[in-house]
């Protein structure tokens, strides 16, 4: 299967998914206006807030709780690292959600969820009552998952797996790598945010080094996984564009990460010690955002089980969990997935609170990765509820040996999708 996704197609598809709901907002059940609180202003949360507010035509009061006033997208942050995008171009505000759709913005941290009282506790101690809660807290990092590395060391050995300051820090550190320097990336174990992300990052690092005359530098990837997303495509691209610059090692080869020493930028494996590295990028293991864990919405995996029909928490019927924090079956943890899930949850919540029509859940996802200028690849599919989980109904992936024209067209899709989805989320 092939899928072309440009900005116009994305926006039209997004509108069509809930278009039938825009036939007029039914009368609200009861006299009081229902209240929906959305925690987290990323691809899942901001989309849900917009669609509930917009499609209810003011019948539901929607409050978005997000401490940041400007959101830097994790998706396409690798393109910033490679020099293809500016930081400003991947930074977005929330003003349009308020101005165009009536979403109330509360720019502070949500510190807790009181499930019994159906309240969100804010950092200043105030509480927001809700009839339904949309929880999209993203991921938190397991700082104890890499021996010798912790939160105190993320400035020395950056992760850049939460966007913003860390994204800029990693870019600055990359610029300081000398020709002939060694970069070590410690890749994360499954499950984690954006499965192809670490390997696109490797590609963008290699591009930045090579294009700036530092082609003798080397990137060593120490992976806890025996395989990774789009592996054949990335390895084909590394060999073609960056011969001798990238070395990927699986756990059978490196025999595990034994320790890191941030003071000396040293990484010790069961096989070899990498001393005085020019840059160490540690991407640790991950869990659902802390607020979800504290609220008792996660299982032993550290992520939140959901009903595949509507993204409703299996722990609490009044809460929907979206995006990276959820256990979404065959769907990867991606911005496209979160956006798709948010529309299903928004439809469900609107239906429950205003007696509006709802439709069977359908989900989609595509993940694009840039390997070198005009050489992009993709993977994705359609998904639907089946046998108690979100299951893949149809999948596709780029093939090795594709023509330069096709790879260039894939990158054009990638850029068009970014323009479309950010407009859909934040517009």
C-alpha atoms as one frame of an Amber mdcrd trajectory, in Angstrom:
protein
   0.000   0.000   0.000   1.183   3.555  -0.693  -0.113   6.732   0.861   0.623
  10.315  -0.190   0.098  12.863   2.573   0.398  16.582   1.893  -0.951  19.483
   3.946  -4.265  19.794   2.127  -4.905  16.047   2.223  -4.098  15.879   5.921
  -6.405  18.728   6.878  -9.218  17.387   4.701  -8.788  13.925   6.198  -8.775
  15.337   9.703 -11.967  17.267   9.048 -13.660  14.331   7.358 -13.017  12.053
  10.329 -15.433  14.098  12.432 -17.172  16.023   9.693 -20.477  14.308  10.248
 -20.467  15.652  13.798 -20.601  19.242  12.626 -24.314  18.986  11.801 -25.152
  21.043  14.869 -24.465  20.614  18.560 -27.279  18.827  20.361 -28.706  20.321
  23.535 -26.563  19.751  26.583 -27.859  17.144  28.991 -29.156  19.031  32.038
 -28.784  22.724  32.761 -25.104  23.090  33.661 -22.530  23.188  30.896 -20.383
  20.002  31.054 -16.727  20.536  31.901 -13.831  18.807  30.203 -10.297  19.298
  31.467  -7.399  18.356  29.216  -3.999  17.805  30.839  -1.084  18.110  28.417
  -0.824  20.352  25.366   1.023  18.118  22.915  -0.280  16.417  19.799  -2.912
  14.459  21.721  -4.076  16.947  24.326  -4.206  20.078  22.187  -6.042  18.218
  19.417  -8.622  16.845  21.849  -9.182  20.264  23.418  -9.703  21.874  20.015
 -12.059  19.244  18.624 -14.234  19.013  21.740 -14.576  22.794  21.964 -15.040
  23.331  18.234 -17.464  20.529  17.496 -19.612  21.111  20.591 -20.083  24.722
  19.423 -19.741  26.044  22.949 -21.913  23.398  24.586 -18.921  22.025  26.548
 -16.509  24.076  28.649 -12.985  22.954  27.746  -9.906  23.859  29.795  -6.401
  22.965  28.615  -3.837  22.664  31.417  -0.331  23.066  30.026   2.561  24.832
  31.806   4.303  25.852  28.568   3.145  28.846  26.556   5.240  27.786  23.576
   5.442  24.127  22.597   8.467  22.751  20.715   7.480  19.641  18.784   9.499
  16.493  19.330   8.528  15.498  15.788  10.851  17.241  13.331  13.274  18.160
  16.128  15.736  15.835  14.392  15.434  18.009  11.288  16.409  20.975  13.441
  19.413  18.964  14.616  20.367  18.277  10.997  20.088  21.931  10.030  16.956
  21.553   7.893  14.634  23.498  10.212  14.935  26.409  12.632  13.852  26.070
  16.238  11.256  28.782  15.632   9.694  26.695  12.843   8.948  23.825  15.244
   7.687  26.079  18.054   3.945  26.692  18.410   1.648  28.637  20.703  -1.876
  28.033  21.993  -3.508  31.416  21.390  -5.503  30.229  18.382  -7.132  27.475
  20.446  -8.529  30.148  22.747  -9.348  32.777  20.130 -10.853  30.552  17.462
 -12.388  27.738  19.476 -12.976  29.064  23.007 -10.582  26.722  24.802  -9.674
  28.068  28.236  -5.914  28.036  28.775  -4.397  27.404  32.195  -0.618  27.666
  31.927   0.553  25.835  35.001   1.458  22.304  35.978  -1.199  19.789  36.921
   0.223  18.240  40.073  -2.338  15.516  40.775  -5.683  13.992  39.841  -8.319
  13.471  42.509 -10.308  10.730  40.833 -12.834  10.428  43.659 -13.783  14.111
  43.523 -13.225  14.340  39.753 -10.797  17.221  40.116  -7.416  18.177  38.689
  -5.124  19.651  41.333  -2.992  22.500  40.001   0.491  23.566  41.075  -0.912
  26.636  42.865  -3.229  24.439  44.920  -6.416  25.323  43.064  -8.630  22.570
  41.693 -10.494  22.191  38.426 -13.700  20.138  38.455 -14.326  17.917  35.472
 -17.069  15.738  34.051 -14.533  14.119  31.730 -10.747  14.270  31.863  -8.479
  13.928  28.848  -5.023  12.936  30.031  -2.148  13.362  27.576   0.969  13.780
  29.752   3.419  12.204  27.305   6.362  10.276  28.703   8.649  10.580  31.680
  12.211   9.320  31.677  13.470   6.485  33.873  16.590   8.181  35.139  17.768
   5.049  36.921  17.693   2.877  33.795  21.289   3.640  32.699  23.940   2.872
  35.372  25.788   6.027  36.394  23.407   8.419  34.633  20.545  10.376  36.180
  18.630  13.615  36.024  21.629  15.484  37.434  23.604  14.464  34.346  21.216
  15.414  31.551  23.128  18.631  30.898  26.396  16.728  30.463  24.945  13.737
  28.642  21.735  15.137  27.110  18.753  12.989  26.178  16.814  15.551  24.083
  13.824  13.197  24.258  11.703  15.965  25.743  11.690  18.930  23.370  12.783
  22.481  24.063  15.931  23.317  25.992  17.313  19.798  25.593  16.828  20.002
  21.824  18.922  23.167  21.665  21.525  21.719  24.045  22.047  18.637  21.893
  22.384  20.795  18.775  24.974  22.976  20.477  26.909  19.964  21.690  26.851
  18.437  18.207  28.342  21.603  16.737  31.266  21.268  19.159  32.192  17.716
  18.087  35.614  17.808  16.373  36.472  16.039  13.154  37.493  12.547  14.252
  35.474  12.787  17.477  33.339   9.899  18.726  29.655  10.235  19.537  28.012
   7.468  21.553  24.241   7.140  21.541  22.604   4.867  24.085  19.298   3.898
  22.477  16.183   3.160  24.571  14.472  -0.185  25.184  10.907  -0.788  24.027
   8.384   0.749  24.455   9.371   4.358  23.904   8.342   7.556  22.162   8.829
   7.522  18.355  10.362   4.133  17.447  12.340   5.402  14.403  13.385   8.588
  16.229  16.833   7.575  17.541  17.890   6.346  14.109  16.689   9.427  12.269
  18.678  11.360  14.875  21.779   9.330  13.995  21.197  10.206  10.339  20.816
  13.903  11.075  23.914  13.901  13.273  25.886  12.248  10.490  24.526  14.737
   7.952  25.507  17.687  10.143  29.004  16.303  10.674  29.615  15.410   7.034
  28.196  18.637   5.605  30.373  20.719   7.935  33.598  18.956   6.970  33.744
  16.557   9.918  33.367  13.325   7.967  35.998  11.545  10.060  33.774  11.690
  13.141  32.052   8.472  14.184  28.684   7.675  15.740  28.409   4.485  17.793
  24.881   3.327  18.642  24.628   1.014  21.649  21.201  -0.554  21.408  19.434
  -2.741  24.010  17.225  -4.060  21.180  18.194  -6.701  18.651  16.240  -4.950
  15.892  14.730  -1.492  15.385  12.132   0.319  13.287  13.010   0.697   9.567
  16.337  -0.994  10.258  17.057  -2.096   6.690  16.190   1.354   5.336  18.385
   3.203   7.812  21.337   0.869   7.407  21.081   1.112   3.625  21.049   4.898
   3.938  23.983   5.037   6.363  26.095   2.886   4.071  25.164   5.002   1.050
  25.487   8.478   2.525  27.779   8.098   5.538  30.142   5.170   4.885  32.286
   4.400   7.911  30.597   7.013  10.105  27.871   4.943  11.803  28.333   1.764
  13.812  25.213   0.124  15.232  25.764  -2.535  17.905  23.078  -4.832  19.266
  23.212  -6.261  22.818  24.822  -9.510  21.675  27.777  -7.483  20.442  28.225
  -4.832  23.137  27.093  -7.117  25.991  25.132  -4.430  27.792  25.769  -0.973
  29.221  27.725  -1.491  32.437  28.192   2.146  33.399  28.588   5.716  32.187
  30.796   8.388  33.743  29.472  11.888  32.977  32.600  13.483  34.488  34.817
  11.972  31.783  32.202  11.287  29.069  33.037   7.589  29.283  30.715   4.697
  28.433  31.591   1.173  29.525  29.953  -1.869  27.962  30.554  -5.554  28.538
  32.750  -5.541  25.469  34.491  -2.154  25.224  35.051   1.165  26.990  34.546
   4.405  25.064  36.673   7.040  26.794  36.515  10.824  26.511  33.691  10.823
  23.994  33.013  14.075  22.176  29.309  13.628  22.905  27.204  11.041  24.734
  23.479  11.036  23.965  21.610   8.956  26.548  18.011   8.086  25.629  16.784
   6.164  28.680  13.845   3.856  29.263  10.478   5.588  29.543   7.133   5.452
  31.322   3.847   7.311  31.087   3.962  10.816  32.551   4.224  10.865  36.342
   0.758  12.302  36.879  -0.759   9.204  35.249   1.317   6.876  37.421   0.434
   8.767  40.596  -3.260   8.614  39.690  -3.131   4.808  39.445  -3.921   4.748
  35.726  -0.908   2.659  34.639  -0.296  -1.067  34.962   2.950  -2.897  35.680
   4.342  -1.841  32.287   4.419   1.787  33.372   1.892   2.771  30.693  -1.888
   3.176  30.749  -4.268   0.496  29.437  -7.196   1.859  27.425 -10.395   0.702
  25.781  -9.531   0.473  22.056 -13.020   1.625  21.107 -12.562   5.127  22.530
  -9.211   5.563  24.365 -11.044   5.423  27.702  -8.909   4.351  30.658  -9.662
   0.825  31.832  -8.967   2.091  35.364 -11.426   5.005  35.306 -14.338   5.467
  32.905 -14.244   9.242  33.360 -10.733   9.550  31.956  -9.360   9.115  28.431
  -5.603   8.591  28.064  -3.992   9.598  24.780  -0.692   9.398  22.987   2.625
   8.271  24.407   1.205   7.518  27.867  -1.302   4.956  26.559  -1.002   1.288
  25.667  -2.328   1.594  22.129  -1.796  -1.923  20.823  -0.190  -1.982  17.398
  -0.077   1.814  17.133   3.392   3.285  17.762   3.948   6.187  20.129   3.974
   9.047  17.626   2.480  12.494  17.122   0.337  11.205  14.249  -0.993   8.427
  16.493  -1.769  10.848  19.330  -3.586  13.208  16.969  -5.630  10.335  15.560
  -6.465   8.985  19.015  -7.479  12.456  20.200 -10.143  12.724  17.516 -11.677
   9.420  18.566 -11.662  10.456  22.226 -13.078  13.892  21.391 -15.920  12.323
  19.427 -16.689   9.964  22.304 -16.649  12.664  24.968 -18.792  14.976  22.903
 -21.235  12.161  22.295 -21.465  11.291  25.976 -21.881  14.866  27.197 -24.200
  16.271  24.517 -26.023  13.149  23.253 -24.382  13.630  19.851 -23.874  10.832
  17.372 -20.677   8.824  17.436 -19.074   6.461  14.955 -16.818   3.402  15.165
 -13.222   4.189  16.021 -10.712   4.274  13.191  -7.083   5.212  13.664  -4.200
   6.058  11.320  -0.490   6.706  11.613   2.502   7.473   9.410   6.064   8.063
  10.596   8.477   9.719   8.170  12.247   9.717   8.677  14.832  11.808   6.847
  18.141  10.041   6.205  19.828  12.631   3.971  18.684  15.575   1.855  15.668
  14.461  -0.217  16.071  10.874   1.007  13.143  10.123   3.299  11.392   6.880
   4.211   8.115   6.111   5.951   6.124   3.459   7.786   2.497   3.445   8.859
  -0.926   1.935   8.638  -4.615   1.910   9.466  -5.827   0.538  12.800  -9.093
  -0.477  14.391 -10.345  -2.094  17.605 -10.080  -5.865  17.461  -9.775  -8.597
  20.091  -9.426  -6.119  22.927  -6.692  -3.933  21.445  -5.989  -1.437  18.685
  -4.917  -3.743  15.864  -3.302  -3.028  12.518  -5.769  -3.454   9.652  -3.300
  -2.472   6.929   0.356  -1.457   7.051   2.983  -0.093   4.685   6.699   0.678
   4.744   9.183   2.129   2.274  11.365  -0.366   0.428  15.103  -0.508   0.064
  16.410   0.485  -3.345  13.688   3.037  -4.070  14.346   5.710  -6.681  15.656
   9.150  -5.761  12.460  10.707  -7.117  10.290   8.580  -4.831  12.422   9.355
  -1.781  12.247  13.081  -2.593   8.457  12.849  -2.927   8.344  11.099   0.453
  10.188  14.032   2.026   7.759  16.442   0.402   4.958  14.445   2.032   6.796
  14.705   5.334   7.009  18.496   5.164   3.412  18.799   4.012   2.257  16.558
   6.832   4.091  18.673   9.414   2.439  21.855   8.141  -0.939  20.131   8.134
  -0.786  18.469  11.507   0.556  21.484  13.389  -2.224  23.600  11.877  -4.699
  20.894  12.890  -3.357  20.729  16.454  -2.673  24.359  17.281  -4.974  26.175
  14.815
